[in-house]
């Protein structure tokens, strides 16, 4: 993937496969909705362009009508897509979140909101934090990836409500969909930015930091995110467009509800600590243990596989605790497909990797979290195979 750094003069354009396009007249008719296409504006959107068009080949022809013709499709990724299309012949109808899952998550969300905004005791906020980690985060995450519904407004609402206890949801959208999925484990990925800072610290200081990692992670994606969005106006180098995604509409609502109904600061800390104790390790374990060099991988799809590791793929416990993200390889290749599809996609990816001699990492939870601990303490990844 081209890692060109684009100047501010090009922030109104789309940069895909090293070429520049003006897609402004296409925004309102984009089948995936305005937020989806505008998320790639002003940055290298190659990964987003490739990974969100599993069910169509028309996107390349449409892009060519606005500028230079994009390069031919990556044969390796086309083989992966063909396998996915064969496994799910009805397309997105089969890969959207199951209605039963959605109902259970909504029920958990209601309990979480009641405990946090109405009961408001410390124990209630701890439970609310646990529900935030396993249910609220999943609604926000899968809504942000347009996995829940074919209607853009449903996905946007899930993102807004799921992330609500922590912060305005566009914080998550910028950090995860834009920064992380457009530049997985690379220089512009906010999810691993902190690791390079920690590498400079002495071991004794890292040990002292451990109790604060859980609440600190939630502060980072919540309150600090407000500072990044409105003061710095950037998230890990990605310029923040205040008009994108209704940010200026949702933020006053978030402030009002938290100011009027929010619990004590101590209860906020309890919620942050409980949510972060699950969110921090489970969201980072598949990323912080790998740092591939993009120059070593000839295609976008092969780089995605090199950048992530699957772990505990046979465990339902870890699947639910880790918000369905024990199959990070498959998620980065096909982020718009529901997590319930990952098991079937995993076998497709494994088979294609085997045929092409591509290393595919699938390890136990013990090995994955052990590698994360080693990475944190020593500053160096360890071999996973």
N, C-alpha and C positions, 0 to 999 in steps of 0.2 A: 504494500500500500504506500502511495506517495505521501511523504511526510512534509511536503512543502509548507512553509509558514507564510500565511497570507496577511497582507497589511490591512489596516482599517479601511482603506478606500474600497476594498473588495468585500466588505462585510454585508453588502446587500446582494451578493452573488452566491452561487452554489459552486463548490469545487469538488469535482469527482474524477478520479483516475488522472489527476494532474491537469485537468482541463477546467475552464471556467464557463459557467452557464448563467443566463438570466432567466429564471423560471417564474418570475413574478406573475406573469399572465396565466400560469398554469395552477397557481396556488388554490384558487377557488374551485377548480374542477378536479383537484387531486383526489382519486378514489379513497385514499386513506385519511382524508381530512386535512385541515389547514395546519394543525399543530405538528403533525407527522412530517410534512414536507418543510415547514419553516424551521424545524429543529436542526436541519442540515444546512441551513443558510449561513454563510459567513465563515465556514470552517471546512476542513476536509471531510466530506460526507461519503467517502467511498464505501466504508464498512456499512453505514446505514443504508446506502443505495443498494448494495448487494444483498444484505441479509434480510431485508423486509419485503422482498419480491419473490417469494418462493413459488407462488401459484401463477405467475405470469412471466412471459418473455417480452411483453410489449414495452416494458419500462426502458429498454435500451433504444428502441425505435423512437419513443417519445423524447428521450434525452437528446438523441441525434437531431431532432427537429429544432432544437434550441441552440445548437452549436456543433462542435466537432463530434464525430461519431466516436462513441466509447470503444475501448479495445474489445476484442472478441471475449466471450464469456470464458471464465476459468474452467477447463475441462474437468478438473478434480471436483470443483463445487457443483458443476452441472450433473456429475454422476451422483453426488449426494442428494441434490434436489430431485433427481429422477427417482431415487429410492424412496424419498419422502412422499412424492406424488403417488407412487404406486402403493405405498402403505396406507395413505389417506386419500382414496379416490374422490371423496366428496369435498376435498379441499378444506377451506377454513371452517366449514360447517362442523367438521369432525375435530378440529384442533382448538376451537374456542373453549374457554373454561366450562366445565360441566355445571349444569344448573344446580345439582345437589351441593357441589363444592361451594358455589357462589352463595347459596342460602346459608350453609354452615358458617362461612366466613362473615356474612352479614349479621348472623346471630351473635357470633363472638364479638363483632364490632359494637353491637348495641350494648352488650354486657360491659365491654371495655369503657365505653363512653359513660355509662351509668356509674360505674365504680369511680372513674376519674373525676367527673364533673359534678356528681351528686352525692355519692358516699364520702369521697375525699379524705378518708383516713389513710394513714401510712400503709397498713396491710392491704387495703383496697387498691391503693395506687401501685403497690408491688404486683398484685395480680393483673391490674390494668397494663402494667409494663410488659408482663409475660404475654398477655394477649396481643399487645401492640407488636411484639416481636414475631409471633407466629401467625397472626391473622391480619392485623392492620397493615403490616409490612407487605404481606402477600397481596392484599387488595391494591395497595399503592403500586407495588412492583409490576403486577400483571396488568393493571390498568394502564400504567405508563408504557407498557410494551404492546398495548392494543390486543391483549390476549383474551379479554373477557367478552367482548361483543363486537359485531360488525358495525355498530353505531358508535361513532367517535365520541358523542356526548356521554354515553354510558361509561366508556373507559376513562374519560376525563373526570367524571364524578367519582368513580372508584379511586382514582389517584388522589383526588382532593380529600375525600372522606377518610380513606385508609391512612393517610399521612397526617391527619388533622391534629392528633394529640402532640405531635412533635414540632410541626411548623407548616408554613404555606407549602403546598405540594410542588410548586415549580422549583423549589430548592432540590428536591429529589430528582425531578426531571432533568435539570441541568447537570447534576452530579452523576447520575446513573446512566440515563439514556444517551445524553449528549457526550459527556466527558468519558465515561467508562466504556460504553459500547462503540463509540467512534474511535477510541484509541486504547484498546484493552492492554493493560500492563505496559503502556508506553509513556513517553514523557508528558503527554497531556491527559493522563488518566488520574483523576483526583482520588480514586480508590487506593492507589498505591503511592501517592505522592508523599504521604506521611512516613512510609517505610524508609525512603531515602534520607529523610531528616533524622529518623531514629538511628540509622546506621552511624551517624556521627557522634552519638552519645556513648558514654562509658557504661559498662555492664551494670555497675551498682545503681546508676541512675535509672536504667531500664527496669530494674527490680522494684525500685521505689514507685515507678509509674504504674505498675500493674494494677493496683486497686482502683486507679482512676481511669483506666482504659474504657471500662464499660459505660459509666456515665459520660465520660469525655467524648466517646464516639457519637452518642446521641446529641450532645451539645454541638458537636461539629456539624451534624447534618440538620440541626434545628436552629437554635438561637444564633450560632455563628454564621449559619447560612444566610440569615437576614442581613448581617453585616456584609457578607460577600456580595449579595444580590443588590443591595441598595447603596452601599458606601463604596466598596471596591468596584462594583459593577462588572465583576468577572468571577468565574469559577474555574480555577486551574488554567488560567489563560484564555478561557472561553468567554467572550464578551456577552453580557447579559442584556437582552432586549426586553425592556420593561413592558412592551406591548404584547409579548408572546404569552399565550396560554392563559390570559386573564389574570396575570400576576397582580396587577393593581386593583383588581376586584376582590380576589380571594384574601389578600393580605389584611385589609381592614376587618373583614369578617373574622379572620383568625384572631387578631388582636382583641376584638370586642368580646368574643366568646371566652377567651382565656382570661381577660381582665375581669369579667363579670362573674364567671362560673368557676374559674380555675382554683385549685387547692392551694395550700401553703407552699412556700419554696421548698421546704423539706419533703413534702409529698411529691413535688416535681422531681426532686433528686431521687427519691425512691423509685419512681416510674422510670426515669432515665437509666438508673443502675440496673434494674431488672430487665428492661428491654435491651440494653447494651450488652448484658452478660450473654445473651443469646445472639444478638445481631452482630456484634463485633467479630467473634471468632468464626461464626458460620458464614458470614459474608466475605471474609478475607481469606479463609483457608485455601481456596482454590486459586487465588491470585498472587498473594505475597510470597508463595513458595516457588514461583516461576518467573524468570525474567529473560525471555528469548531475545535474540538479536534479529530484528526484522530482515536484515540482509541475508540471513541464513535460510530464509523460507521464500521460495519462488512465487507463491501465490497468496492471495488474501486468505483463502480458506485454510490453507496449511498453517499460516501464521496463527489463525484463531485456535487451531488445535494445539499448537505449540505453546500458546499463552495460558492454557487452562488445564486443570486436572479434574477428573471425576473422582469421587470418593464415596465409599459406603453405598454403592449403587443398589445393593440388594436389601438394604435396610429401610423399612417403612418408618422406623423411629427417626432416623437421621433425615429422611425425606421431609417429614413434617416439621421437625425442629429447624431445619435449615431452609425453610420456606420453599421447599421443592427444588432447591438448587444444588443437589448433590451431583447433578449432571451438567456441570458448567461448560464442558466442551460443546455439548449439543445446544445449550442455551445461547452461547455466543455465535454459533453457526446459524441458528434459527430462532432469534429472540421473540418473534411474533407468534410462535406456536406455544400452546398451553403446556404447562409443566407435566400434565398427565400423559403427554405424548412422548416424553423423554425416554422412557424405557424402550419403546419400539424404535425410536430414532437412534438410540445408543447402539443397537445391534446393526443398524444400517451403517453408521459411521465406523464402527469397529471393522466391519467387513470391507468397506471401501479403503480404509487405512491399511488393512492387511494386504489387500491386492496391490497397493501402490507403495508399500514399504514405508509408510508414514507412522512415526511413533505416536501411540495413543496411550495416555496415562490414566489408569483406573486403579486406585489404591484404596486401602482400608482407611477407616476414620482414624484409627490409632496412628498410622503412618502419616496421614495428612496433617493432623494436629501436632504430631511430633515434629514434622518439618516446619510447621508454622512457629512453634516454640524455638526451634533452632535458628530459624531466620530472624526472629525477634532478638534473641540474645546474642548471636554471633555476628549478625549482619551479612551472612552468606547463605545462599540456598544450598541444599544438599541433594545428591542424586536421588531420584524417585523411582528409578527402575533398576 
